[in-house]
Amino acid sequence: MDSAIYRFRNLRIALFYGDHPPPHVHLLGPGVKVLIELESLKAKGRCDPKTLAEARAWITANQGKIMEIWQQRGAKR
């Protein structure tokens, strides 16, 4: 199954099955590999500021749904 929960431009925001806590998503694409925590929006990795801001805005607007998906995919707590 595809791990992407959202796509924009040539990037994807993904959740992986059985992933480690804290709840987070991965922003992935050419030259982009960032882990973004859901609660704090803290980011680890490399990405240009405009792309990171766009990803954070989408995450903020969809945080409840993302947490539902996190729980459904058996992410570790």
WOMO-V170743 format. One record per helix or strand of 3 or more residues. SS is the DSSP state (A for helix, B for strand). FROM is the first residue (numbers start at 1). LEN is the number of residues. If there is no record, write none. Layout:
SS;FROM;LEN + SS;FROM;LEN
This chain:
B;4;5 + B;11;4 + B;24;6 + B;32;6 + B;43;4 + A;49;13 + A;63;10
